Amino acid sequence: MDPGTLDRIVSGLDIQSHPDLIVGLETPDDAGVFRLNDQTALIQTLDFLTPVTDDPYEFGQIAAANSLSDVYAMGGTPVTVMNIVCFPSCDLPEDVLAQTLKGGQDKINESGAVLVGGHSVDDPEFKYGLSVTGIVHPDRVLTNCAARIGDAIILTKPIGTGIMSTAIKAKLAEENQIQEAVAVMSRLNRYAAEVMADFDVHACTDVTGFGLAGHLIEMARGAKKQISLYSQKVPLLKGVLTFANMGLVPAGAHKNRAFFKDLTRVSPVMDRALADLMFDPQTSGGLMISLKKQEAPFCVAQMEKKGINARIVGEVNKESSTGFLDIL
């Protein structure tokens, strides 16, 4: 689906506002947030995927980590989850579903949340994910639209999962490359969020289907700022640049680049394959954090102590009426 299609459809609905709705549909944020009282707000989100690996247990882990990520991006803690399952019962054995749910449950347990139910349907295409409810103090909600001039941008996971998935389907990826991609996608953003909570973070989002550049543009557009992305500093999965140079770039990357072209300037001397990677749609990507430039190295150092491959990849430069991204 075109990145703007659903937004256009939803904008035509008669959606009612509410005085306790902290984050709704006004900005394309990661989750909705509703104030219950002065101490607690609910975070609500849902997401599901088609398989991104042949191993059902790994798929379950990745899909669950992907669904839980939005709560961490909003500064919250996941509390309850419900399974979402579309399963072709006539085409796949029951054990595939059992292993998928086991993988998801292990990630739910790791997050500290509790499974309270779910819903399943018989469907020709296998899909799995979670509906997640989290909590956060109303004064500590993080959005993707509050970046400030002078902020540094931190990314907490390497990118390239879309291109790597294409290489895996083409039987070109080596086992160590596949293992790295699975490990990155199944890693919870919980641990990066725990470090982030000790710093004065201005804005946060997670990197998913719009790619690194697309989600940075949303951050720039929401805050009405111009952001620079330093492509050479962006951590990449092993081998993805080679695969991008081979043309193994998913259609979603080209759609992202075309959709955001009016709000993006790509350096004319930049390698085309690297530019494609900036728009590569990610599955269960890392957090993208905007905070004071002076604090960023200390935040990265704390994350590195926890084994998180965090990097400073950009900065917020100046005001922009529309929001703008320079990819350098």
N, C-alpha and C positions, 0 to 999 in steps of 0.2 A: 504494500500500500504506500502511496506517496506520503511523505512525512506530514503534509498539510491537509490531507483529505479528511481525517477524523476531526481535526480542529475545526474545519469549515462546517462539517455536519453538526458537531456539538454546539457551535456558536449559534445555530438556528433553533436550538431547543429552549423551552421556557424553564430555565433553571433558576430556582429561588435562592436568594442569599440568606444569611443568618448572622446575627451579631457575634456568635461564638465560632464562626468559621474563620480560622486563622489562615489556612492555605486551601484555596479551592481551584477553580478553573481559570482564574484571571491570568495566571502565568503557567507555562508548561513545566511544572515542577514534578518531583519524583513521587510524591504521595499527597494525599489530602490530610489536613490537620484540623481537628475540632476540639475546642476548649471544653472540658468537663467542669472544671472549677479553677480556682486561682493557683493550684499546685500541679494539676494534671491535664494534659491534652492527649487525645487519641490520634495516632497516625494510622492511616489505612491505605493499603496498596494491594495489588494483585498482579501476577505475571505468570505466564506459562510458555513453554518452548516445545518445539519438535526436537527429536534426538539430534545431538551434536557429536555423539560418539557411538560406536557399535556396542559398547559395554553398558548394559542397563543400569548397573549400580553407579557407575560414573555419571551417567546421564542424570540420575536422580539427585546426586550430590550437586551437580552443576546447576540444575534447574532450581533446586532449593536455595542455593547460595545466591543465585540471581534474583530470586523473589525477595529474600530477606534483605538484600542490599539497599533497597529504597528506604527502609526504616533507618538504617545507619546513616544514609546520606542526609536525612532530615534531622540528625542529631539525637535520635531516639534509641530505645531498646525494644526489641520484639518481645511480645508477651504470649500471644496465641496465634496459631496458624490453622488453616484448613486446606486439605488437599484438593487440587483440581486435576481431574483425569479424563482424558478422551482416549479410549483404547479400542483397537480393532480386534475384538475377541475371537473372530473367526480366522484371523490371519496370523496372530502371534500367540505363543504359548503363555499360559498364566504365570509361569516363572519369570518372564520378562517384566511383567507388572510388579510382581513381588519384589524382585531385585531393585527395580526403580524406586519403589516406595521405601525400601530399606535404605537405599542411598540417601534419599531425601530425609528420612527420619533421623539418620545419623547426623546430618547437618542441622536439623531442627534441634536435636539434643545439644549439639555443640553451641548453638546460639543461646540456649537457656530458655527458649520458648516452649510452649506446650501445644501439641496437636489436639484439637477439640472436635474435629469432624472433617467434612468435605463433601464433594459431589463428583460423580462419575457418569459418563455417557458412553455408549458404544459409538465409535466414530471410525471412518476409514483411515484417518491419519492419527498416529500416536502423538499425544501431547500431555505434558505434565508440568505442574507448577503449584504455587501456593497463593492463597489469600492471607495476608499478614496484618495483624493488628499490633501496634506498638504504643509506647507511651513516652512522653517527653514533657519537661516543664514548659509551660506556655512562653516563658521568657527566654528559653534556650532553643527554640525552633530554628533550624537552619534551612534556608531556601537557596535557590540557584540565582537569585536576582539582587544580591546585596554586596557584590564585589566593590571594593573601593580603590581609588587611584593610589598607586604605590604598592598595592598588594602583589605578592608573589603567588604563583599557581603551582601547587604540588599535585603530582599524579602518583598513585600508590600501587599500580600494577602495570606491567608491560602490555603493549597493545599488539594486535595482529591476529586475534582469534578468528576473524572472518576469513582472512587469507589462508590461515593455517587449516581451517576446516575445509576449504576448497582443495588445498594440497592433499589433505587426508583422503578426501573422496576420489582424487585422481591417483591415489596410491603412490604419491611422490614423497610424502613425509617420512622421515626416519623415526624409529621407535622413541629415541630420546627426545625428539622434537614433539611427538605426540604426548609423551608423558609430561613434558613441561607445560604444554598448553592445557592439559586436563588439570594439572595441579594448580595452575593460575586461575582457571575458571571455577574450580571447586573451593577455592580459598575464601572463607568468609571475610567480609570487610569489617567485621566486628573489631578486630585487633587494631586496624588503622583508626577506626572511630574512637576506640578507647584512648589512644594517644592524642587524637585530635581534640578530645574533650578537655585536655589540660591547657589548650591554647585559645586565644581570642580569635576564633574563626569567624569570618564575615559572611562567607557563602560556601556552599558545597553542593555537589551533584555526583552521580555515578555515571560511568561511561558505558553506554549500551548501544542501542541500534543506530543512533545518529553518528556514531564514531566520535573520536576525540575532538575533532574540529567542530562537528555539529553541536556537541554538548557545550563546548566553549563558546560558540556563537550564541546559544541560548543563554548562557551566563552573561555574555556581553550585552545581549539585547535586553535582558531583564533589568540589568543595572544601568543601561544606557552608557556603556563604556567601550573604549577601544582596548583590545587585548592583543598582546603579541605572544605567539607560540613559537618556541625555539625548537624546531624539528630535530636538530642534531642531539638535543638533550633528552628526547623522549625515549624511554626504554622500550625495546622491541623483543618479541619472542625470537628464539634462535631460528634462523633460516627464512623468516618471513620476507625480508627484503629481497632475497634471491627469488623466492616464489613470486613476489610482486613484479620483479623484472621479467619473469617468465610469462606474465600475463594472467596469473591465477588470482585475479581480483574479482570478488563477488559483485554481482549487479548492484547490490545495495550501496556499495561504496560510490559507484558512479551516480546513482540516484541522489545520494547525500550531497555529493559535490555540486551537482546541477541545481538542487533545491536551494542550497545556501550560497550560490555563486555571487549574488548581489551584496552579500554581507562579508565577503571574504576576498582577501588579496593574497595570492600565492607568489612568493619570490620567483622572478623569471629565471633565476639561475638554479632553482631547486630541482633535484632529481625527480622525474615524474613518478617513479615507483614509490619514493618516500612520500611524495605528496598524496598518492593514492592511499597509503597507509594511514595518513591523518584522518581520512574519511571512512576507513574500514569499519563496518558495523561490528561492534563487540558483543560478546556474550559474557555476562557476569564480569564486567570490567571493574577497574579500581575506582576509588573515590578521587574526585578532583576538588581540591581545597584551595580557597582564596583567603589569605591571611596576611598580616603585616610582613613586609619583606625582611625586617630585622628578626622576626620570630621563625621564619621558614627554615633556616638551616638547623635550628635546634629541634624543630618538629621532625624534620627528616632524620636527624641523628637518633632521636628516640624511636622512630619507626624502624630504622635499620637495626637497632638493638633487638627488636622483636622479629627480625628476619623478613621485614617488609621491604620490597625493592622500590622505595619511594624516591622520587626525583623532583627537583624544581624545574619546571618545563616552560614557564611563561611568566608574564607580569601584566598588570593592569596599568595602562598608560595615561589615558585622558578621557574626557567626556565625549560622548557620541550620541547624537539624537536618535539613531537607529540601532546602535550597537554594531561593532565591527571587529573582525579578526584578521590580523596580519600573521601569515604563516611564513616564517623566515628560515 
